[in-house]
Each structure stands twice: as C-alpha cells, then as structure tokens.
Amino acid sequence: MFYMRIDMKTQEIASFIIGIFLVMAGIYIQIFKPAWVSEAQGAGGGLIGGGVVLTLLTLKTYRTRKSGEIREDERDYRIAEKASFRTFQIIFILQGFLLGILGILNIQLPAQPVVGALFAVTGFSYMGFFYWYRSKM
Amino acid sequence: MKNNIKVWRAKKDITQEELAKKVGVTRQTINAIERGKYDPSLELAFSLSRFFDCKIEDIFTYELK
C-alpha cells in the first residue's frame, strides 16, 4: 500500500485548504456568475488572487519550517504584540469617535465604505506600528 | 540593560548568525541585543549564558534608572 507522510501542522493544512477553497469559489463565481454576486468579475478575481496568495504563503511557511531556518522569534512576537496593542487603541478610539459623531449628528452612512475604511485603517496602522517598533527594537 | 555579548562572541570566535542559530533566534535579534535596543526574555538570556558557559550576570548588567 502506498503511504506518504506529510508533516504539516494543523494550521498549515487548514490554510492550504482554505486557499484552495477560495480559488475554487473564485473560479465558480467567474464561470457561473451567480445572481447573488453583485460584481462577479471583481469578486471572482479577488477570491482567486486571495486564494493563490494564501496557498503560496502556506507552502512557503511549510518549506521554511522544514528547512529549520528561523524566520520569526521572540523579538518579532513582541514587536507584533506592541503593534497590535497600539492598533487596537487607535481603532477603538476611532470607532468610539465615529459612533459618537454619527449618533449626535444623526448621520446615516452606507456600511460597505465605512467597513472598508476601517479595514484599511487597521491594516495600515498595524503595518506602520510594526515597522516603527521594529526599527526601535 | 547593558550586555557584553560582542566580547563573549569574540572570545568564542563566532558570528552573530552562528550564535543566533545556536540559541534559536534570528541574527537580527542578536544584533538588536548587542546594540542595546532589545532586552531578551529570561529564556533567551539563560540560553545565551548556557552557550557561553557563564552566569547571566557575566553577560547582562541591569542598571537602575
């Protein structure tokens, strides 16, 4: 009986499967253009791109781990912790401010652009703090 | 916290990269420790002292501010 042992961690297996699933979902949306998808081309392309990136990153992480090369250590985790905390503070204050202003002025905003803006602020904030703390530490 | 890892490395004639591999961290971490920009965890400090076969106080000096 043919037996092949794949020494992958659970997280790596899950990431790999999710990546493949995203690619397949993107291909499905691109081909069949279901009615419940507003922008099939963009959504499908985004899913395929995200899935490919996730799959490749997972394979790269697996290969790096198997080679024994140390890419992340305690210093990186500490930097990530500090960056995460500062990002959380900023996002929490920003959302609190938004809630207050929107409530006081009774402004109704569309959800998608606001969520997108918060997503972007979170990403850029974390990246900015990460690189800043990395240069300080 | 001050340290003299560079001196201990020179005694053992070992590069930052080699030391980093021995104690299980990246070269950037060893570099950051030597420049005084990063204070290692207790576990890493013990790993370093074990590698250099000395006490932690021989490598690291804590100065009250």
N, CA and C atoms of all chains as a GROMACS GRO file, in nm:
protein
  606
    1MET      N    1   0.085  -0.119   0.000
    1MET     CA    2   0.000   0.000   0.000
    1MET      C    3   0.089   0.124   0.000
    2PHE      N    4   0.060   0.218  -0.085
    2PHE     CA    5   0.140   0.339  -0.094
    2PHE      C    6   0.106   0.431   0.023
    3TYR      N    7   0.209   0.476   0.091
    3TYR     CA    8   0.187   0.563   0.207
    3TYR      C    9   0.282   0.682   0.198
    4MET      N   10   0.224   0.799   0.211
    4MET     CA   11   0.307   0.919   0.209
    4MET      C   12   0.278   1.003   0.332
    5ARG      N   13   0.382   1.032   0.406
    5ARG     CA   14   0.364   1.109   0.529
    5ARG      C   15   0.388   1.257   0.498
    6ILE      N   16   0.286   1.335   0.520
    6ILE     CA   17   0.301   1.478   0.500
    6ILE      C   18   0.308   1.542   0.637
    7ASP      N   19   0.423   1.598   0.668
    7ASP     CA   20   0.444   1.654   0.800
    7ASP      C   21   0.402   1.800   0.802
    8MET      N   22   0.273   1.824   0.800
    8MET     CA   23   0.222   1.961   0.804
    8MET      C   24   0.146   1.982   0.934
    9LYS      N   25   0.162   2.102   0.986
    9LYS     CA   26   0.089   2.136   1.108
    9LYS      C   27  -0.058   2.160   1.072
   10THR      N   28  -0.142   2.148   1.171
   10THR     CA   29  -0.286   2.165   1.150
   10THR      C   30  -0.317   2.300   1.088
   11GLN      N   31  -0.250   2.404   1.139
   11GLN     CA   32  -0.275   2.539   1.087
   11GLN      C   33  -0.236   2.548   0.941
   12GLU      N   34  -0.126   2.484   0.905
   12GLU     CA   35  -0.081   2.488   0.766
   12GLU      C   36  -0.179   2.415   0.676
   13ILE      N   37  -0.228   2.300   0.724
   13ILE     CA   38  -0.325   2.224   0.646
   13ILE      C   39  -0.453   2.306   0.626
   14ALA      N   40  -0.500   2.368   0.734
   14ALA     CA   41  -0.623   2.450   0.728
   14ALA      C   42  -0.604   2.566   0.631
   15SER      N   43  -0.490   2.635   0.639
   15SER     CA   44  -0.463   2.748   0.550
   15SER      C   45  -0.460   2.702   0.406
   16PHE      N   46  -0.397   2.589   0.382
   16PHE     CA   47  -0.386   2.535   0.246
   16PHE      C   48  -0.524   2.503   0.190
   17ILE      N   49  -0.607   2.438   0.271
   17ILE     CA   50  -0.741   2.401   0.226
   17ILE      C   51  -0.826   2.525   0.201
   18ILE      N   52  -0.816   2.625   0.290
   18ILE     CA   53  -0.891   2.749   0.271
   18ILE      C   54  -0.846   2.820   0.144
   19GLY      N   55  -0.717   2.820   0.118
   19GLY     CA   56  -0.664   2.881  -0.004
   19GLY      C   57  -0.720   2.815  -0.128
   20ILE      N   58  -0.719   2.683  -0.130
   20ILE     CA   59  -0.773   2.608  -0.244
   20ILE      C   60  -0.922   2.635  -0.259
   21PHE      N   61  -0.992   2.639  -0.146
   21PHE     CA   62  -1.136   2.665  -0.147
   21PHE      C   63  -1.166   2.803  -0.206
   22LEU      N   64  -1.087   2.903  -0.166
   22LEU     CA   65  -1.106   3.039  -0.217
   22LEU      C   66  -1.086   3.044  -0.368
   23VAL      N   67  -0.983   2.976  -0.415
   23VAL     CA   68  -0.956   2.972  -0.559
   23VAL      C   69  -1.074   2.907  -0.632
   24MET      N   70  -1.123   2.796  -0.578
   24MET     CA   71  -1.235   2.726  -0.643
   24MET      C   72  -1.361   2.811  -0.640
   25ALA      N   73  -1.383   2.880  -0.529
   25ALA     CA   74  -1.500   2.968  -0.519
   25ALA      C   75  -1.490   3.080  -0.621
   26GLY      N   76  -1.371   3.136  -0.636
   26GLY     CA   77  -1.349   3.243  -0.732
   26GLY      C   78  -1.373   3.196  -0.875
   27ILE      N   79  -1.323   3.077  -0.906
   27ILE     CA   80  -1.342   3.021  -1.041
   27ILE      C   81  -1.491   2.995  -1.065
   28TYR      N   82  -1.559   2.942  -0.964
   28TYR     CA   83  -1.704   2.916  -0.976
   28TYR      C   84  -1.780   3.045  -1.006
   29ILE      N   85  -1.747   3.151  -0.930
   29ILE     CA   86  -1.816   3.279  -0.947
   29ILE      C   87  -1.786   3.338  -1.085
   30GLN      N   88  -1.662   3.325  -1.131
   30GLN     CA   89  -1.623   3.379  -1.262
   30GLN      C   90  -1.696   3.306  -1.375
   31ILE      N   91  -1.712   3.176  -1.362
   31ILE     CA   92  -1.770   3.096  -1.471
   31ILE      C   93  -1.924   3.107  -1.470
   32PHE      N   94  -1.984   3.086  -1.353
   32PHE     CA   95  -2.130   3.076  -1.347
   32PHE      C   96  -2.200   3.209  -1.319
   33LYS      N   97  -2.124   3.308  -1.270
   33LYS     CA   98  -2.179   3.441  -1.242
   33LYS      C   99  -2.316   3.431  -1.172
   34PRO      N  100  -2.319   3.379  -1.051
   34PRO     CA  101  -2.447   3.363  -0.981
   34PRO      C  102  -2.514   3.497  -0.954
   35ALA      N  103  -2.644   3.497  -0.946
   35ALA     CA  104  -2.722   3.620  -0.930
   35ALA      C  105  -2.695   3.689  -0.796
   36TRP      N  106  -2.659   3.611  -0.693
   36TRP     CA  107  -2.639   3.670  -0.560
   36TRP      C  108  -2.504   3.741  -0.546
   37VAL      N  109  -2.421   3.738  -0.652
   37VAL     CA  110  -2.294   3.810  -0.651
   37VAL      C  111  -2.310   3.938  -0.733
   38SER      N  112  -2.285   4.053  -0.671
   38SER     CA  113  -2.311   4.180  -0.739
   38SER      C  114  -2.211   4.206  -0.852
   39GLU      N  115  -2.083   4.180  -0.827
   39GLU     CA  116  -1.978   4.206  -0.925
   39GLU      C  117  -1.895   4.078  -0.941
   40ALA      N  118  -1.938   3.993  -1.033
   40ALA     CA  119  -1.878   3.860  -1.044
   40ALA      C  120  -1.730   3.866  -1.082
   41GLN      N  121  -1.698   3.955  -1.174
   41GLN     CA  122  -1.559   3.963  -1.222
   41GLN      C  123  -1.464   4.001  -1.108
   42GLY      N  124  -1.502   4.108  -1.038
   42GLY     CA  125  -1.417   4.156  -0.929
   42GLY      C  126  -1.411   4.060  -0.813
   43ALA      N  127  -1.529   4.008  -0.775
   43ALA     CA  128  -1.536   3.916  -0.660
   43ALA      C  129  -1.458   3.788  -0.692
   44GLY      N  130  -1.481   3.734  -0.812
   44GLY     CA  131  -1.412   3.612  -0.852
   44GLY      C  132  -1.262   3.632  -0.858
   45GLY      N  133  -1.221   3.742  -0.918
   45GLY     CA  134  -1.078   3.772  -0.927
   45GLY      C  135  -1.014   3.789  -0.791
   46GLY      N  136  -1.084   3.859  -0.702
   46GLY     CA  137  -1.034   3.880  -0.566
   46GLY      C  138  -1.018   3.749  -0.492
   47LEU      N  139  -1.118   3.662  -0.505
   47LEU     CA  140  -1.112   3.532  -0.436
   47LEU      C  141  -1.000   3.446  -0.491
   48ILE      N  142  -0.985   3.446  -0.622
   48ILE     CA  143  -0.877   3.366  -0.683
   48ILE      C  144  -0.742   3.420  -0.638
   49GLY      N  145  -0.726   3.553  -0.644
   49GLY     CA  146  -0.600   3.614  -0.602
   49GLY      C  147  -0.569   3.586  -0.457
   50GLY      N  148  -0.669   3.605  -0.371
   50GLY     CA  149  -0.650   3.579  -0.228
   50GLY      C  150  -0.616   3.433  -0.202
   51GLY      N  151  -0.687   3.344  -0.272
   51GLY     CA  152  -0.663   3.201  -0.254
   51GLY      C  153  -0.523   3.160  -0.298
   52VAL      N  154  -0.479   3.214  -0.411
   52VAL     CA  155  -0.344   3.182  -0.461
   52VAL      C  156  -0.238   3.233  -0.363
   53VAL      N  157  -0.255   3.355  -0.317
   53VAL     CA  158  -0.158   3.414  -0.221
   53VAL      C  159  -0.153   3.330  -0.094
   54LEU      N  160  -0.270   3.296  -0.041
   54LEU     CA  161  -0.275   3.217   0.083
   54LEU      C  162  -0.209   3.081   0.065
   55THR      N  163  -0.237   3.016  -0.047
   55THR     CA  164  -0.180   2.884  -0.074
   55THR      C  165  -0.028   2.893  -0.085
   56LEU      N  166   0.019   2.991  -0.160
   56LEU     CA  167   0.164   3.005  -0.179
   56LEU      C  168   0.234   3.040  -0.048
   57LEU      N  169   0.171   3.127   0.031
   57LEU     CA  170   0.230   3.164   0.161
   57LEU      C  171   0.238   3.043   0.254
   58THR      N  172   0.133   2.961   0.250
   58THR     CA  173   0.131   2.841   0.334
   58THR      C  174   0.243   2.745   0.293
   59LEU      N  175   0.260   2.727   0.164
   59LEU     CA  176   0.367   2.638   0.116
   59LEU      C  177   0.504   2.694   0.152
   60LYS      N  178   0.517   2.826   0.144
   60LYS     CA  179   0.644   2.890   0.179
   60LYS      C  180   0.673   2.873   0.328
   61THR      N  181   0.570   2.890   0.411
   61THR     CA  182   0.585   2.872   0.557
   61THR      C  183   0.625   2.729   0.588
   62TYR      N  184   0.563   2.633   0.522
   62TYR     CA  185   0.593   2.492   0.542
   62TYR      C  186   0.737   2.462   0.503
   63ARG      N  187   0.779   2.515   0.388
   63ARG     CA  188   0.915   2.491   0.341
   63ARG      C  189   1.018   2.553   0.435
   64THR      N  190   0.988   2.673   0.482
   64THR     CA  191   1.080   2.741   0.576
   64THR      C  192   1.091   2.664   0.706
   65ARG      N  193   0.978   2.613   0.754
   65ARG     CA  194   0.980   2.538   0.880
   65ARG      C  195   1.059   2.408   0.864
   66LYS      N  196   1.042   2.342   0.752
   66LYS     CA  197   1.113   2.217   0.729
   66LYS      C  198   1.264   2.240   0.714
   67SER      N  199   1.301   2.356   0.659
   67SER     CA  200   1.444   2.380   0.638
   67SER      C  201   1.515   2.412   0.769
   68GLY      N  202   1.439   2.443   0.874
   68GLY     CA  203   1.498   2.473   1.004
   68GLY      C  204   1.539   2.618   1.019
   69GLU      N  205   1.521   2.695   0.912
   69GLU     CA  206   1.559   2.837   0.917
   69GLU      C  207   1.463   2.912   1.008
   70ILE      N  208   1.519   2.994   1.094
   70ILE     CA  209   1.435   3.068   1.188
   70ILE      C  210   1.399   3.203   1.125
   71ARG      N  211   1.270   3.222   1.102
   71ARG     CA  212   1.228   3.347   1.040
   71ARG      C  213   1.166   3.442   1.142
   72GLU      N  214   1.098   3.383   1.242
   72GLU     CA  215   1.032   3.463   1.345
   72GLU      C  216   1.078   3.413   1.481
   73ASP      N  217   1.103   3.508   1.570
   73ASP     CA  218   1.140   3.466   1.705
   73ASP      C  219   1.072   3.557   1.806
   74GLU      N  220   1.119   3.551   1.931
   74GLU     CA  221   1.051   3.624   2.039
   74GLU      C  222   1.047   3.773   2.014
   75ARG      N  223   1.151   3.826   1.951
   75ARG     CA  224   1.155   3.970   1.923
   75ARG      C  225   1.043   4.008   1.826
   76ASP      N  226   1.022   3.927   1.723
   76ASP     CA  227   0.915   3.953   1.626
   76ASP      C  228   0.779   3.946   1.694
   77TYR      N  229   0.762   3.850   1.785
   77TYR     CA  230   0.633   3.836   1.854
   77TYR      C  231   0.609   3.954   1.946
   78ARG      N  232   0.715   4.001   2.010
   78ARG     CA  233   0.700   4.115   2.099
   78ARG      C  234   0.666   4.241   2.020
   79ILE      N  235   0.731   4.257   1.905
   79ILE     CA  236   0.701   4.371   1.818
   79ILE      C  237   0.556   4.364   1.773
   80ALA      N  238   0.512   4.243   1.732
   80ALA     CA  239   0.374   4.224   1.686
   80ALA      C  240   0.274   4.255   1.798
   81GLU      N  241   0.308   4.216   1.921
   81GLU     CA  242   0.219   4.244   2.035
   81GLU      C  243   0.203   4.394   2.056
   82LYS      N  244   0.315   4.465   2.052
   82LYS     CA  245   0.310   4.611   2.073
   82LYS      C  246   0.232   4.678   1.960
   83ALA      N  247   0.260   4.636   1.836
   83ALA     CA  248   0.190   4.695   1.721
   83ALA      C  249   0.040   4.666   1.729
   84SER      N  250   0.006   4.545   1.770
   84SER     CA  251  -0.135   4.507   1.783
   84SER      C  252  -0.206   4.592   1.887
   85PHE      N  253  -0.138   4.612   2.000
   85PHE     CA  254  -0.199   4.690   2.108
   85PHE      C  255  -0.225   4.834   2.066
   86ARG      N  256  -0.125   4.895   2.002
   86ARG     CA  257  -0.142   5.034   1.955
   86ARG      C  258  -0.252   5.042   1.850
   87THR      N  259  -0.256   4.945   1.759
   87THR     CA  260  -0.359   4.943   1.655
   87THR      C  261  -0.497   4.930   1.719
   88PHE      N  262  -0.508   4.843   1.818
   88PHE     CA  263  -0.636   4.825   1.887
   88PHE      C  264  -0.679   4.957   1.951
   89GLN      N  265  -0.587   5.027   2.014
   89GLN     CA  266  -0.619   5.154   2.077
   89GLN      C  267  -0.672   5.254   1.975
   90ILE      N  268  -0.604   5.264   1.863
   90ILE     CA  269  -0.644   5.360   1.760
   90ILE      C  270  -0.781   5.325   1.703
   91ILE      N  271  -0.802   5.197   1.670
   91ILE     CA  272  -0.929   5.155   1.610
   91ILE      C  273  -1.043   5.172   1.710
   92PHE      N  274  -1.016   5.142   1.836
   92PHE     CA  275  -1.120   5.155   1.938
   92PHE      C  276  -1.160   5.301   1.956
   93ILE      N  277  -1.060   5.389   1.963
   93ILE     CA  278  -1.089   5.532   1.979
   93ILE      C  279  -1.160   5.586   1.855
   94LEU      N  280  -1.114   5.543   1.737
   94LEU     CA  281  -1.174   5.588   1.612
   94LEU      C  282  -1.320   5.546   1.602
   95GLN      N  283  -1.347   5.421   1.639
   95GLN     CA  284  -1.484   5.372   1.631
   95GLN      C  285  -1.573   5.439   1.735
   96GLY      N  286  -1.517   5.462   1.851
   96GLY     CA  287  -1.593   5.532   1.954
   96GLY      C  288  -1.629   5.673   1.909
   97PHE      N  289  -1.529   5.740   1.849
   97PHE     CA  290  -1.549   5.875   1.796
   97PHE      C  291  -1.656   5.874   1.687
   98LEU      N  292  -1.646   5.779   1.597
   98LEU     CA  293  -1.744   5.767   1.487
   98LEU      C  294  -1.885   5.746   1.541
   99LEU      N  295  -1.894   5.653   1.636
   99LEU     CA  296  -2.025   5.624   1.698
   99LEU      C  297  -2.085   5.750   1.757
  100GLY      N  298  -2.000   5.824   1.829
  100GLY     CA  299  -2.047   5.946   1.895
  100GLY      C  300  -2.094   6.050   1.794
  101ILE      N  301  -2.007   6.075   1.695
  101ILE     CA  302  -2.038   6.180   1.596
  101ILE      C  303  -2.162   6.143   1.516
  102LEU      N  304  -2.168   6.018   1.471
  102LEU     CA  305  -2.283   5.975   1.389
  102LEU      C  306  -2.412   5.978   1.470
  103GLY      N  307  -2.402   5.945   1.597
  103GLY     CA  308  -2.519   5.946   1.683
  103GLY      C  309  -2.566   6.087   1.713
  104ILE      N  310  -2.471   6.176   1.742
  104ILE     CA  311  -2.506   6.314   1.777
  104ILE      C  312  -2.566   6.386   1.657
  105LEU      N  313  -2.500   6.368   1.542
  105LEU     CA  314  -2.545   6.441   1.423
  105LEU      C  315  -2.651   6.365   1.344
  106ASN      N  316  -2.682   6.245   1.390
  106ASN     CA  317  -2.784   6.161   1.325
  106ASN      C  318  -2.753   6.141   1.176
  107ILE      N  319  -2.628   6.099   1.150
  107ILE     CA  320  -2.586   6.076   1.012
  107ILE      C  321  -2.597   5.926   0.983
  108GLN      N  322  -2.655   5.894   0.868
  108GLN     CA  323  -2.666   5.755   0.825
  108GLN      C  324  -2.563   5.731   0.714
  109LEU      N  325  -2.466   5.644   0.741
  109LEU     CA  326  -2.363   5.615   0.642
  109LEU      C  327  -2.382   5.475   0.584
  110PRO      N  328  -2.348   5.456   0.455
  110PRO     CA  329  -2.353   5.320   0.400
  110PRO      C  330  -2.244   5.234   0.464
  111ALA      N  331  -2.279   5.109   0.490
  111ALA     CA  332  -2.190   5.022   0.569
  111ALA      C  333  -2.061   4.987   0.495
  112GLN      N  334  -2.073   4.953   0.366
  112GLN     CA  335  -1.957   4.897   0.296
  112GLN      C  336  -1.836   4.990   0.293
  113PRO      N  337  -1.855   5.118   0.254
  113PRO     CA  338  -1.736   5.206   0.252
  113PRO      C  339  -1.676   5.228   0.391
  114VAL      N  340  -1.762   5.234   0.493
  114VAL     CA  341  -1.713   5.257   0.630
  114VAL      C  342  -1.633   5.135   0.677
  115VAL      N  343  -1.687   5.016   0.654
  115VAL     CA  344  -1.616   4.894   0.692
  115VAL      C  345  -1.484   4.884   0.616
  116GLY      N  346  -1.490   4.918   0.488
  116GLY     CA  347  -1.368   4.917   0.407
  116GLY      C  348  -1.264   5.015   0.459
  117ALA      N  349  -1.309   5.133   0.497
  117ALA     CA  350  -1.216   5.234   0.550
  117ALA      C  351  -1.155   5.187   0.682
  118LEU      N  352  -1.238   5.129   0.769
  118LEU     CA  353  -1.186   5.078   0.897
  118LEU      C  354  -1.087   4.965   0.874
  119PHE      N  355  -1.117   4.881   0.777
  119PHE     CA  356  -1.027   4.770   0.742
  119PHE      C  357  -0.892   4.825   0.698
  120ALA      N  358  -0.898   4.928   0.612
  120ALA     CA  359  -0.773   4.988   0.563
  120ALA      C  360  -0.696   5.055   0.677
  121VAL      N  361  -0.766   5.128   0.762
  121VAL     CA  362  -0.700   5.196   0.875
  121VAL      C  363  -0.635   5.092   0.966
  122THR      N  364  -0.705   4.982   0.992
  122THR     CA  365  -0.648   4.876   1.078
  122THR      C  366  -0.520   4.821   1.017
  123GLY      N  367  -0.526   4.791   0.887
  123GLY     CA  368  -0.410   4.733   0.819
  123GLY      C  369  -0.291   4.828   0.818
  124PHE      N  370  -0.315   4.950   0.776
  124PHE     CA  371  -0.205   5.047   0.767
  124PHE      C  372  -0.151   5.081   0.905
  125SER      N  373  -0.242   5.091   1.002
  125SER     CA  374  -0.199   5.123   1.138
  125SER      C  375  -0.106   5.014   1.191
  126TYR      N  376  -0.149   4.888   1.176
  126TYR     CA  377  -0.068   4.776   1.224
  126TYR      C  378   0.068   4.772   1.153
  127MET      N  379   0.064   4.788   1.020
  127MET     CA  380   0.191   4.783   0.944
  127MET      C  381   0.284   4.895   0.987
  128GLY      N  382   0.225   5.016   1.004
  128GLY     CA  383   0.306   5.130   1.044
  128GLY      C  384   0.370   5.110   1.179
  129PHE      N  385   0.290   5.067   1.277
  129PHE     CA  386   0.345   5.044   1.411
  129PHE      C  387   0.445   4.929   1.412
  130PHE      N  388   0.419   4.827   1.333
  130PHE     CA  389   0.510   4.712   1.329
  130PHE      C  390   0.648   4.755   1.284
  131TYR      N  391   0.651   4.830   1.172
  131TYR     CA  392   0.781   4.872   1.121
  131TYR      C  393   0.844   4.975   1.213
  132TRP      N  394   0.766   5.058   1.280
  132TRP     CA  395   0.822   5.157   1.370
  132TRP      C  396   0.886   5.090   1.493
  133TYR      N  397   0.813   4.996   1.550
  133TYR     CA  398   0.868   4.925   1.667
  133TYR      C  399   0.987   4.840   1.627
  134ARG      N  400   0.986   4.784   1.506
  134ARG     CA  401   1.098   4.701   1.462
  134ARG      C  402   1.224   4.786   1.448
  135SER      N  403   1.205   4.912   1.406
  135SER     CA  404   1.323   4.998   1.395
  135SER      C  405   1.371   5.043   1.532
  136LYS      N  406   1.282   5.050   1.628
  136LYS     CA  407   1.321   5.092   1.765
  136LYS      C  408   1.380   4.978   1.844
  137MET      N  409   1.334   4.857   1.816
  137MET     CA  410   1.383   4.742   1.891
  137MET      C  411   1.488   4.667   1.810
  138MET      N  412   1.915   4.773   2.983
  138MET     CA  413   2.009   4.671   3.030
  138MET      C  414   2.131   4.663   2.937
  139LYS      N  415   2.250   4.664   3.000
  139LYS     CA  416   2.371   4.656   2.917
  139LYS      C  417   2.417   4.511   2.905
  140ASN      N  418   2.494   4.486   2.801
  140ASN     CA  419   2.547   4.350   2.783
  140ASN      C  420   2.681   4.355   2.710
  141ASN      N  421   2.754   4.247   2.722
  141ASN     CA  422   2.883   4.237   2.653
  141ASN      C  423   2.889   4.110   2.569
  142ILE      N  424   2.779   4.086   2.498
  142ILE     CA  425   2.771   3.967   2.412
  142ILE      C  426   2.878   3.971   2.304
  143LYS      N  427   2.905   4.091   2.255
  143LYS     CA  428   3.006   4.104   2.149
  143LYS      C  429   3.141   4.050   2.198
  144VAL      N  430   3.173   4.080   2.322
  144VAL     CA  431   3.301   4.034   2.378
  144VAL      C  432   3.301   3.881   2.389
  145TRP      N  433   3.191   3.827   2.441
  145TRP     CA  434   3.180   3.681   2.455
  145TRP      C  435   3.183   3.613   2.319
  146ARG      N  436   3.123   3.677   2.219
  146ARG     CA  437   3.127   3.621   2.083
  146ARG      C  438   3.268   3.618   2.030
  147ALA      N  439   3.341   3.727   2.056
  147ALA     CA  440   3.480   3.737   2.010
  147ALA      C  441   3.566   3.630   2.077
  148LYS      N  442   3.539   3.604   2.205
  148LYS     CA  443   3.616   3.500   2.277
  148LYS      C  444   3.595   3.364   2.211
  149LYS      N  445   3.470   3.342   2.167
  149LYS     CA  446   3.440   3.212   2.106
  149LYS      C  447   3.460   3.213   1.954
  150ASP      N  448   3.496   3.331   1.902
  150ASP     CA  449   3.516   3.347   1.757
  150ASP      C  450   3.395   3.297   1.680
  151ILE      N  451   3.283   3.358   1.707
  151ILE     CA  452   3.158   3.314   1.645
  151ILE      C  453   3.084   3.436   1.592
  152THR      N  454   3.019   3.420   1.478
  152THR     CA  455   2.945   3.532   1.420
  152THR      C  456   2.806   3.544   1.484
  153GLN      N  457   2.742   3.656   1.454
  153GLN     CA  458   2.605   3.676   1.506
  153GLN      C  459   2.512   3.568   1.452
  154GLU      N  460   2.532   3.537   1.324
  154GLU     CA  461   2.448   3.438   1.258
  154GLU      C  462   2.462   3.300   1.326
  155GLU      N  463   2.586   3.263   1.352
  155GLU     CA  464   2.612   3.132   1.415
  155GLU      C  465   2.555   3.128   1.556
  156LEU      N  466   2.574   3.237   1.630
  156LEU     CA  467   2.520   3.243   1.767
  156LEU      C  468   2.368   3.235   1.764
  157ALA      N  469   2.309   3.307   1.668
  157ALA     CA  470   2.163   3.308   1.657
  157ALA      C  471   2.110   3.167   1.634
  158LYS      N  472   2.177   3.093   1.547
  158LYS     CA  473   2.133   2.954   1.517
  158LYS      C  474   2.145   2.867   1.642
  159LYS      N  475   2.253   2.888   1.718
  159LYS     CA  476   2.277   2.805   1.836
  159LYS      C  477   2.170   2.825   1.943
  160VAL      N  478   2.125   2.950   1.959
  160VAL     CA  479   2.027   2.978   2.065
  160VAL      C  480   1.883   2.985   2.014
  161GLY      N  481   1.867   2.966   1.882
  161GLY     CA  482   1.731   2.955   1.828
  161GLY      C  483   1.659   3.086   1.803
  162VAL      N  484   1.734   3.189   1.764
  162VAL     CA  485   1.672   3.316   1.728
  162VAL      C  486   1.730   3.363   1.594
  163THR      N  487   1.681   3.477   1.547
  163THR     CA  488   1.732   3.531   1.420
  163THR      C  489   1.856   3.617   1.446
  164ARG      N  490   1.931   3.640   1.340
  164ARG     CA  491   2.052   3.722   1.352
  164ARG      C  492   2.014   3.864   1.395
  165GLN      N  493   1.898   3.912   1.344
  165GLN     CA  494   1.852   4.047   1.378
  165GLN      C  495   1.830   4.063   1.528
  166THR      N  496   1.784   3.958   1.593
  166THR     CA  497   1.761   3.964   1.738
  166THR      C  498   1.893   3.976   1.812
  167ILE      N  499   1.992   3.897   1.772
  167ILE     CA  500   2.124   3.905   1.836
  167ILE      C  501   2.182   4.045   1.815
  168ASN      N  502   2.166   4.096   1.695
  168ASN     CA  503   2.216   4.231   1.663
  168ASN      C  504   2.147   4.336   1.750
  169ALA      N  505   2.015   4.323   1.765
  169ALA     CA  506   1.938   4.419   1.845
  169ALA      C  507   1.979   4.412   1.993
  170ILE      N  508   2.007   4.291   2.041
  170ILE     CA  509   2.050   4.275   2.181
  170ILE      C  510   2.186   4.342   2.201
  171GLU      N  511   2.278   4.316   2.110
  171GLU     CA  512   2.414   4.373   2.122
  171GLU      C  513   2.411   4.525   2.119
  172ARG      N  514   2.321   4.581   2.038
  172ARG     CA  515   2.313   4.728   2.030
  172ARG      C  516   2.236   4.788   2.146
  173GLY      N  517   2.183   4.702   2.232
  173GLY     CA  518   2.110   4.751   2.349
  173GLY      C  519   1.968   4.797   2.317
  174LYS      N  520   1.920   4.760   2.198
  174LYS     CA  521   1.787   4.804   2.158
  174LYS      C  522   1.678   4.705   2.205
  175TYR      N  523   1.718   4.585   2.234
  175TYR     CA  524   1.620   4.483   2.271
  175TYR      C  525   1.672   4.404   2.391
  176ASP      N  526   1.584   4.390   2.492
  176ASP     CA  527   1.619   4.309   2.609
  176ASP      C  528   1.562   4.168   2.590
  177PRO      N  529   1.646   4.066   2.597
  177PRO     CA  530   1.598   3.930   2.571
  177PRO      C  531   1.507   3.881   2.682
  178SER      N  532   1.430   3.777   2.650
  178SER     CA  533   1.348   3.712   2.752
  178SER      C  534   1.440   3.635   2.846
  179LEU      N  535   1.384   3.593   2.957
  179LEU     CA  536   1.462   3.516   3.056
  179LEU      C  537   1.515   3.388   2.992
  180GLU      N  538   1.428   3.327   2.914
  180GLU     CA  539   1.464   3.200   2.850
  180GLU      C  540   1.583   3.219   2.755
  181LEU      N  541   1.580   3.325   2.678
  181LEU     CA  542   1.690   3.352   2.584
  181LEU      C  543   1.817   3.389   2.659
  182ALA      N  544   1.800   3.467   2.767
  182ALA     CA  545   1.917   3.504   2.848
  182ALA      C  546   1.984   3.380   2.905
  183PHE      N  547   1.904   3.286   2.953
  183PHE     CA  548   1.960   3.161   3.006
  183PHE      C  549   2.026   3.079   2.894
  184SER      N  550   1.964   3.080   2.775
  184SER     CA  551   2.023   3.006   2.662
  184SER      C  552   2.159   3.063   2.628
  185LEU      N  553   2.169   3.195   2.628
  185LEU     CA  554   2.296   3.260   2.597
  185LEU      C  555   2.402   3.228   2.703
  186SER      N  556   2.363   3.235   2.828
  186SER     CA  557   2.462   3.209   2.935
  186SER      C  558   2.505   3.063   2.932
  187ARG      N  559   2.413   2.974   2.898
  187ARG     CA  560   2.447   2.831   2.888
  187ARG      C  561   2.543   2.808   2.771
  188PHE      N  562   2.518   2.880   2.662
  188PHE     CA  563   2.605   2.863   2.545
  188PHE      C  564   2.746   2.912   2.574
  189PHE      N  565   2.754   3.028   2.641
  189PHE     CA  566   2.886   3.084   2.672
  189PHE      C  567   2.946   3.025   2.799
  190ASP      N  568   2.872   2.937   2.863
  190ASP     CA  569   2.918   2.868   2.984
  190ASP      C  570   2.958   2.968   3.093
  191CYS      N  571   2.864   3.056   3.120
  191CYS     CA  572   2.888   3.156   3.224
  191CYS      C  573   2.755   3.190   3.290
  192LYS      N  574   2.758   3.282   3.385
  192LYS     CA  575   2.634   3.323   3.451
  192LYS      C  576   2.569   3.435   3.369
  193ILE      N  577   2.440   3.452   3.391
  193ILE     CA  578   2.367   3.560   3.320
  193ILE      C  579   2.428   3.696   3.355
  194GLU      N  580   2.467   3.712   3.483
  194GLU     CA  581   2.525   3.840   3.527
  194GLU      C  582   2.659   3.870   3.460
  195ASP      N  583   2.724   3.766   3.407
  195ASP     CA  584   2.851   3.789   3.335
  195ASP      C  585   2.826   3.850   3.199
  196ILE      N  586   2.705   3.832   3.148
  196ILE     CA  587   2.671   3.885   3.016
  196ILE      C  588   2.590   4.015   3.027
  197PHE      N  589   2.489   4.010   3.114
  197PHE     CA  590   2.396   4.123   3.124
  197PHE      C  591   2.413   4.199   3.256
  198THR      N  592   2.402   4.332   3.244
  198THR     CA  593   2.411   4.417   3.364
  198THR      C  594   2.286   4.505   3.367
  199TYR      N  595   2.214   4.493   3.479
  199TYR     CA  596   2.093   4.574   3.491
  199TYR      C  597   2.125   4.701   3.566
  200GLU      N  598   2.094   4.814   3.501
  200GLU     CA  599   2.123   4.943   3.565
  200GLU      C  600   1.992   5.010   3.604
  201LEU      N  601   1.980   5.048   3.730
  201LEU     CA  602   1.860   5.120   3.776
  201LEU      C  603   1.860   5.261   3.718
  202LYS      N  604   1.742   5.300   3.664
  202LYS     CA  605   1.733   5.434   3.606
  202LYS      C  606   1.698   5.537   3.711
   0.00000   0.00000   0.00000
